Each structure stands twice: as C-alpha cells, then as structure tokens.
Amino acid sequence: MKFSTPVQAVMTINVISISPDSPMTRVREIFNSHTIHHIPVTGPDLQVLGIISKQDFMVLLDRKTLSGDKAAVKKNKELLASLYARDIMIRNVATIRAEDSIDLGIRVFLENEFHALPVVDSGKLVGIITAHDMLEFLYEKEVRNFLNR
C-alpha cells in the first residue's frame, strides 16, 4: 500500500521551536503548557540543529518531584536553571521535506523508531510530523475507503 499524499497535508505547521541557548526552564514551560512531545531546536535562519523530546526531558527530572518531595523539587529547579537546550538536544536530526510522500515518512518512522520528524523546506523548519499524525492519517484513509465500498 502506497500513500502518495505529501507530508505537508498531514504535518503540524504552527511549530513551537527554541534556540540552542534557551534555558531548560523554558522547555519545561513549553511542555507544561502545550500538548506536544517534541520541540525542534533551530538556528537563527530556522535551520534544524536538534530536537528535544518530552521523554528525554523527563529523564532529567528527579521522580520524587511527583510525590511533592521538596528536596527533589529544589534539585529539579536548580538543574533546569543550569542547563540549556544545546545540553540535552538530540543532534543530527533526521528531517523530511514538505513535498515528500507520507509513504516515505512511514518508512523513516519504521526503520528508525522515531516519533517525530521536523519538516523542512529549503533547509528551514516549516512543520513537524509525528507518528501520531501518521496513524491518524492512515486510520482516516482506511475508514473512508471502507465506507466508500
């Protein structure tokens, strides 16, 4: 089964990105106030330099914070104030172009076990596509095909 639909038809276009010099306290604010799981790290011309996943961010934090442990909360606060996006971002991020097919995106996800791909046009960030976006697209396409039989 091939899906020739371009990635741009499925991607999220209002991407929240940060600079490598953004403090991790800003990353925490973004994850706490938005329902996203990946934040691209970009340079001044919106070139993708890295990505921070919510999972990688959570690994940094002391789990005792969840129970309200005051020492853990203080430790997390100090840790996040001392780190920047460049310190924990994944570098050499795979990207996909807006005009590439959904089929290519699916293959990249499956072969690499990624959960998100920044979408670029002429090397600049223009969107992001996630495994969830792909599943939603496939589900809707299959349901439509089934109903049109």
C-alpha positions as CSV (number, residue, x, y, z in Angstrom):
1,M,0.0,0.0,0.0
2,K,1.5,3.3,-1.1
3,F,0.4,6.8,0.1
4,S,1.5,9.5,-2.3
5,T,-0.1,12.3,-0.3
6,P,2.6,14.8,0.6
7,V,3.7,15.2,4.2
8,Q,2.6,18.9,4.1
9,A,-1.1,17.7,4.1
10,V,-0.6,16.0,7.4
11,M,2.1,18.0,9.3
12,T,1.6,20.5,12.0
13,I,2.6,23.9,10.8
14,N,2.5,26.0,13.9
15,V,5.6,24.5,15.4
16,I,7.0,25.7,18.7
17,S,10.8,25.8,18.4
18,I,13.5,27.1,20.6
19,S,17.1,28.2,20.2
20,P,20.1,26.2,21.5
21,D,20.6,29.0,24.1
22,S,17.0,28.5,25.5
23,P,17.2,27.6,29.2
24,M,15.7,24.2,30.2
25,T,13.2,26.2,32.4
26,R,11.7,27.4,29.1
27,V,11.5,23.8,27.8
28,R,9.6,22.9,31.0
29,E,7.2,25.8,30.5
30,I,6.5,24.7,26.9
31,F,5.9,21.0,27.8
32,N,3.7,22.1,30.7
33,S,1.5,24.5,28.7
34,H,1.2,22.7,25.4
35,T,0.2,19.1,24.4
36,I,3.3,18.4,22.4
37,H,6.1,15.8,22.9
38,H,8.9,17.3,20.7
39,I,10.5,20.7,20.4
40,P,12.8,21.4,17.5
41,V,15.9,23.4,18.3
42,T,16.6,25.9,15.5
43,G,19.3,28.4,14.5
44,P,18.6,32.0,13.5
45,D,17.5,31.0,10.0
46,L,15.2,28.3,11.3
47,Q,17.6,25.5,10.3
48,V,17.1,22.4,12.4
49,L,20.0,21.9,14.8
50,G,18.4,19.4,17.1
51,I,15.3,18.2,18.9
52,I,14.2,17.7,22.5
53,S,11.6,15.0,23.3
54,K,9.4,15.2,26.3
55,Q,10.7,11.7,27.2
56,D,14.3,12.9,27.2
57,F,13.3,15.9,29.3
58,M,11.5,13.8,31.8
59,V,14.6,11.6,32.2
60,L,16.4,14.6,33.6
61,L,14.0,15.2,36.4
62,D,14.0,13.6,39.8
63,R,11.0,11.3,40.0
64,K,10.4,12.2,43.7
65,T,9.1,15.5,42.4
66,L,5.8,13.7,41.6
67,S,5.2,13.0,45.2
68,G,5.9,16.6,46.2
69,D,9.3,15.9,47.8
70,K,10.6,19.4,48.5
71,A,14.3,18.4,48.1
72,A,13.6,16.9,44.6
73,V,11.6,20.0,43.6
74,K,14.5,22.2,44.6
75,K,17.0,19.9,42.8
76,N,15.0,19.9,39.6
77,K,14.7,23.7,39.8
78,E,18.4,24.1,40.1
79,L,19.2,21.6,37.4
80,L,16.9,23.1,34.9
81,A,18.2,26.6,35.6
82,S,21.8,25.4,34.9
83,L,21.1,23.6,31.6
84,Y,20.3,24.9,28.1
85,A,18.6,23.3,25.1
86,R,22.0,22.6,23.5
87,D,23.0,20.5,26.5
88,I,20.3,17.8,26.0
89,M,19.1,18.2,22.4
90,I,19.5,15.3,20.1
91,R,21.8,16.4,17.3
92,N,22.0,15.3,13.7
93,V,18.2,15.1,13.5
94,A,16.6,13.3,10.5
95,T,14.2,15.6,8.7
96,I,11.7,15.2,5.9
97,R,10.7,17.6,3.2
98,A,7.1,19.0,3.0
99,E,6.7,17.6,-0.6
100,D,7.9,14.1,0.4
101,S,5.2,11.4,0.5
102,I,3.5,10.0,3.5
103,D,4.9,6.6,2.3
104,L,8.4,7.9,2.8
105,G,7.6,9.3,6.2
106,I,6.1,6.0,7.3
107,R,9.2,4.1,6.2
108,V,11.5,6.6,8.0
109,F,9.5,6.1,11.2
110,L,9.5,2.4,11.0
111,E,13.2,2.0,10.0
112,N,14.4,4.3,12.7
113,E,11.8,4.1,15.5
114,F,11.5,7.9,15.6
115,H,8.4,9.5,17.0
116,A,8.7,12.9,15.2
117,L,10.3,14.4,12.2
118,P,10.9,18.1,11.6
119,V,9.6,19.1,8.2
120,V,11.9,21.4,6.2
121,D,11.7,23.4,3.0
122,S,15.0,24.7,1.6
123,G,16.6,23.7,4.9
124,K,14.2,25.7,7.1
125,L,11.7,24.4,9.6
126,V,8.2,24.6,8.2
127,G,6.4,22.0,10.3
128,I,6.6,18.7,12.2
129,I,5.1,15.3,11.7
130,T,4.7,12.7,14.3
131,A,3.9,9.0,14.4
132,H,0.5,10.0,15.9
133,D,-0.2,12.2,12.8
134,M,0.6,9.2,10.6
135,L,-1.6,6.9,12.5
136,E,-4.5,9.4,12.4
137,F,-4.0,9.8,8.6
138,L,-3.9,6.1,8.0
139,Y,-6.9,5.4,10.1
140,E,-9.0,8.1,8.4
141,K,-7.9,6.9,5.0
142,E,-8.9,3.3,5.8
143,V,-12.2,4.3,7.3
144,R,-13.0,6.4,4.3
145,N,-12.1,3.5,1.9
146,F,-14.2,1.1,3.9
147,L,-17.3,3.5,3.9
148,N,-16.9,4.1,0.2
149,R,-17.2,0.4,-0.7
